[in-house]
Amino acid sequence: MASHTFLSLLLFYLYSFHLLRPIYCSFGSNGFETTSVPKEEEFSEELLLKPLPDYKVLAHFHFTSTSPPSSSNGKHHHLFPKSIAQLVKKYKIRELELSFTQGRWNYDRWGASDPLSTANGKPPGVELWALFDIPTKEEIDATWRNLTHSLSGLFCASINFLESSTSYSAPLWGFLPNNGDLRYGALPREAVCTENLTPWLKLLPCRDKAGIASLLDRPSIYRGHYHSQRLKLRSDGLNGIVIEQTLSVVLQPIDRTSWSMHQLFKKSLTGKCALAKSSKVFLEIEGNLVSQNENILELVGEADMVTNDQRDHSTIYQYNVERYSEHEALDIRVNWKKLLQVSFLQAPLHASRFLMGSGNERGSIAISLQSARNSTKGLYDNSKNCFTRVVIFQVVPWYVKVYYHTLRIYVDGAIRDAKDVVEKINVAPSEDKVSPGTLEMMLQFPCGMMSAALTLDFDKGFLHIDEYPPDANQGFDIPSALVSFPDFISRRIYPDSISSPLLQSYKGRNIVKSYTEVLLVPLTTPDFSMPYNVITFTCTVLALYFGSMVNVLRRRVSEEERLAKSKDKRKPGLIPLLISKISNKVRGIKEDSANQSQSSQPILGPKVVFKVVLIALIAVLGHYIFNSS
Amino acid sequence: MADETSAAAGTSTETGAGTESNLRTTKPGTKRLFLTVSVLISFLVGAPFLLKSTEIHRSPLPSAAISSLSDHLHSNPPSFPCHFQAIFLSPFKPSDSSLSLSVAERIRAQLSAQSCGNCNFTVSVTVDSGSSCRHEGDAASAACLWECGGGGLVDAIEGRDDQGIDELLLSAVNERTGGCAGRVYSVFVMEGRDERVVIGKHRHAWMVLKDLDDSTSVGSMIGTVFGDYFMRGGVEKGEYIPVGSDGNVVLSFSLLNSNPSDWIYDWDFQRTGEVLLAPVLEALAPVANITMESQVLYHAPKSSISYWDEKLEAYVVNTRDLPFFVNSNEWHLDTSLSASGRSKVLQFVVYVPSASECPLYIRTPEGEISKTNAFISPMWGGVAIWNPHGCSMQSQGIHLVRDVLPPQELEKIIEIFIGQLRILFGLNSNYVEPSPTFKFLASEKGFTNWELDLLYRQHTCFNLLSSLSTLQSLSTLVESLPRMIVMDEIGKQVELSLEAANLAERNISLGINNASALSSIRARALAEDAFFHPSIMSISYSSMEHYFAIYMPFFAPVSLHVLLAAVKEVKRYFAERSKYLAFRASKLKSS
């Protein structure tokens, strides 16, 4: 009886939620929807497949779990992962994002300004940032340290290396505007593999046992060109905790013109996770296919819904996984009839970063920005008053000592005064072995600009012998810089008939941004055996000096000479005689028989032979005994 | 230079006489001798300085104090002062002090059986019937003696149920033993027709006996209540107490759905479980600081195999397969993040079997179905199997069931868990009456007061012993690795821990329970902190080989030179001196 009333209440509640949503949606911002507060923990799973212009396929898994705000957070949970709720509660986290990425998102080929790529393009390795709900700076730092340790335990990764103050920074506006309660750290060299995926899956109620996550066949997804696994959570008193777990993989289908889900993942989707509120698979094609004649591509598998976004940038095919079962697995097959001519949205400027200079002493970092105007013509005009704003955020480890006064900015090849271009700058210089250098810079470029470049000179520092990683000769990685374009917003608004947390997140005002390459800086690596070499060399020299000094002080030269003379008259010693004999034999000189009979007798006598045989015997026995034991 | 010439003169005689020459006209010089010997001596003098300067920093550990205290505790385990009093509410005429003696004897028989949490007891017997009031035996203090005048109790008891009597006696004890109401264990003895022994929820029991004349049998009966139950709780040995070294315990309750495609059960643990468990946690507060949390997990099959039993018409798991029941690969129970430091997490799992193995029962070795359908794993927690109703009737592939565990079912499961918690803490889940006349009143808190006292005593004692064994292993470890760095912090922690252990031991003998428990917890926490100090974990000690590798290249060749020079010089000096002495002697002879 109780369950009946409960169900009807729930139905009513869901219905009201549905009615209210459009109103609430308008408040949405920053990728998260401010929906009416659910009373129950919810989970939904989605997969978005998107053919990329270079015939690769992007598979974007998106899992959302929500936990309503309640006093029992961190104590009693039904669907929501307990560990995450406890993490949020213990460390008073407002927002957190952790990403594990292998490979680099190819902004040129896979798109740079659509919501999917701006939100999911992540720097290689591990990136972690968190916003805390803690007042003082010291407490935030202490909490950050504890958080890194907890996360490294939770995700089987060396996130704990972000603990030291040399590895994280506190950007004020370059990464995300905040009041000094944001901490940002990146580990560019962290390798990502299944040991990170398994704990990540553990946070899903069905793990990879059922539902969309069951497609995650390890060999298939790790074979991809790009692999980014992300956990983003947000907690506040109004909405409770929301976690978004996404996994983006770029896969290469065997056949360029025709691929299916089964071919990509080597697994089939046989049903939804029983716990999921909604379970959907989307296929997104850039460009408006609905209005065009559908002669470009052929889809096998009937979509439940086909729709366009408001500006007709893309077409979405929706498949509800509920309809499929063991007997009828969901397998979307895409056949391209014509060669793909997908136009995709590029970022206004293409950013890349590289090192200049040679040697192990100094060098300079350069960031080059190339206009992509040929593909986005409409955005620019050559009028004087048009400016494009660019924000650059870069963290540099302390051993790369950047001289910020050497900042030079070139616009279209000509050097420009920094005052003209830099609108806002915030520099936190590095402190040796204490903190990394952080550069946040807002630049203004004229719209007609074709290319720009920034250079910064640096000296390479020396590390203590303990501070080198095991493979010191490989060099040191400088984390990716973030280049964002605050004037460019990537958003896509889909009709409200699609209720999907993934597509909802597209509605938010996502600033177009791109991460640059990771830089590899070779530092002078010491010879790690050097201390021992130095010790042994100096000791030997000292011992030689000391020994000879003692001898010089002690010896009586005249007395020894006399002794030597008197000794000459007696028979020569054993060893000099042996040496002279051997040298004579080698030279082939026959000694006179008298001498031979005189001297060879004591050397090769039976006594000596016996001794040699005895020693050899002892050696053989010893060898035998040691080997047998 | 003079020395040189004299030596030349000395040897010139030698050359002439060959090896037999032993004449020397001058005294042998001591300059070179002095030089080489002084170098040698300076080396020898410098050696201690070198050793001192290359010494590894090792904070001195009070190993002697540790071993002495630990020896003391092993030979003489801490015993807590307890006072037992027997109160005769009916006329009783003991001939002599044989009653209290036989009580004490019975209790003493139990003492040897157990090592930790013993009582250093005193027994007193009071006869309080009508006008007569007699005290016998030794009381801890005069305030702890039963104040006579409880004669009306016998009448008041008439017609009340056990619960009522228990409460009545509690108020009587509180009233009449004044200051030590919380520390005295009492047995009320009265005469009556129905023989029975009832052990109450608090710190008293009452017995109705037909015949009070035989003081030995009465005494042994009273002694059984005191010794077997109030002092020992009827348990054989409570060695492990699942409490973290910082005194925290997290009870993690998980509902496991074996296969959510058959059915999904949720629970309202927050409402039902917390209400039912709150008094238990409150009762255990002096022993451990307990928090609880719950979660529901899905796709968590068991890992042992179950068989279809025709007779029972159910799937059964044999008890010998139970060790494999917990599926650590699929049951992501997780250690709790809120369990900070070295807290202990106890897992309590409700397992909902899938349709292919439902109903599922545990079969005892006797071939019967387990009544509780649950089992425990010591120091880990407990598992209870809950079969959805009518699951055997349902055919497979039916529509998905999403349901909530009925509250009354959850209550039953939580009762099982409370029983399991009692076992995990070393008590019996429920008492087996030794005879039909025995009765135990169960507390709604799960633990009766005297059981809590028992846990308290055992816990204090266990903490004390474990802190000392930790300290001792640490000191043996440190001694066995002579070149291991021992930080000052560790030394300090060891000292503080030892201090706390001493304090706890003293407080135990004085009977200050709160302070002894606190300091024993502190001693254990500090000892574990010292043992698991990060600097010890990353055993960064520089080995002897390392030491030799650094100093050998210098000292081996140099010491060879210095030693040889000194030996040669000394030899030569004595040889030359003997020649000189011979010369002097011959000179004297000739002159």
Boltz contact constraints between the chains, C-beta under 6 A:
constraints:
  - contact:
      token1: [A, 72]
      token2: [B, 270]
      max_distance: 6.0
  - contact:
      token1: [A, 75]
      token2: [B, 293]
      max_distance: 6.0
  - contact:
      token1: [A, 76]
      token2: [B, 269]
      max_distance: 6.0
  - contact:
      token1: [A, 76]
      token2: [B, 270]
      max_distance: 6.0
  - contact:
      token1: [A, 76]
      token2: [B, 294]
      max_distance: 6.0
  - contact:
      token1: [A, 77]
      token2: [B, 295]
      max_distance: 6.0
  - contact:
      token1: [A, 78]
      token2: [B, 266]
      max_distance: 6.0
  - contact:
      token1: [A, 78]
      token2: [B, 296]
      max_distance: 6.0
  - contact:
      token1: [A, 82]
      token2: [B, 295]
      max_distance: 6.0
  - contact:
      token1: [A, 83]
      token2: [B, 334]
      max_distance: 6.0
  - contact:
      token1: [A, 83]
      token2: [B, 337]
      max_distance: 6.0
  - contact:
      token1: [A, 86]
      token2: [B, 337]
      max_distance: 6.0
  - contact:
      token1: [A, 86]
      token2: [B, 338]
      max_distance: 6.0
  - contact:
      token1: [A, 87]
      token2: [B, 337]
      max_distance: 6.0
  - contact:
      token1: [A, 202]
      token2: [B, 332]
      max_distance: 6.0
  - contact:
      token1: [A, 205]
      token2: [B, 298]
      max_distance: 6.0
  - contact:
      token1: [A, 209]
      token2: [B, 299]
      max_distance: 6.0
  - contact:
      token1: [A, 274]
      token2: [B, 260]
      max_distance: 6.0
  - contact:
      token1: [A, 274]
      token2: [B, 261]
      max_distance: 6.0
  - contact:
      token1: [A, 535]
      token2: [B, 550]
      max_distance: 6.0
  - contact:
      token1: [A, 536]
      token2: [B, 553]
      max_distance: 6.0
  - contact:
      token1: [A, 539]
      token2: [B, 553]
      max_distance: 6.0
  - contact:
      token1: [A, 539]
      token2: [B, 554]
      max_distance: 6.0
  - contact:
      token1: [A, 540]
      token2: [B, 553]
      max_distance: 6.0
  - contact:
      token1: [A, 542]
      token2: [B, 554]
      max_distance: 6.0
  - contact:
      token1: [A, 543]
      token2: [B, 554]
      max_distance: 6.0
  - contact:
      token1: [A, 543]
      token2: [B, 557]
      max_distance: 6.0
  - contact:
      token1: [A, 543]
      token2: [B, 558]
      max_distance: 6.0
  - contact:
      token1: [A, 546]
      token2: [B, 558]
      max_distance: 6.0
  - contact:
      token1: [A, 547]
      token2: [B, 561]
      max_distance: 6.0
  - contact:
      token1: [A, 550]
      token2: [B, 561]
      max_distance: 6.0
  - contact:
      token1: [A, 550]
      token2: [B, 565]
      max_distance: 6.0
  - contact:
      token1: [A, 553]
      token2: [B, 35]
      max_distance: 6.0
  - contact:
      token1: [A, 554]
      token2: [B, 32]
      max_distance: 6.0
  - contact:
      token1: [A, 554]
      token2: [B, 36]
      max_distance: 6.0
  - contact:
      token1: [A, 554]
      token2: [B, 565]
      max_distance: 6.0
  - contact:
      token1: [A, 559]
      token2: [B, 11]
      max_distance: 6.0
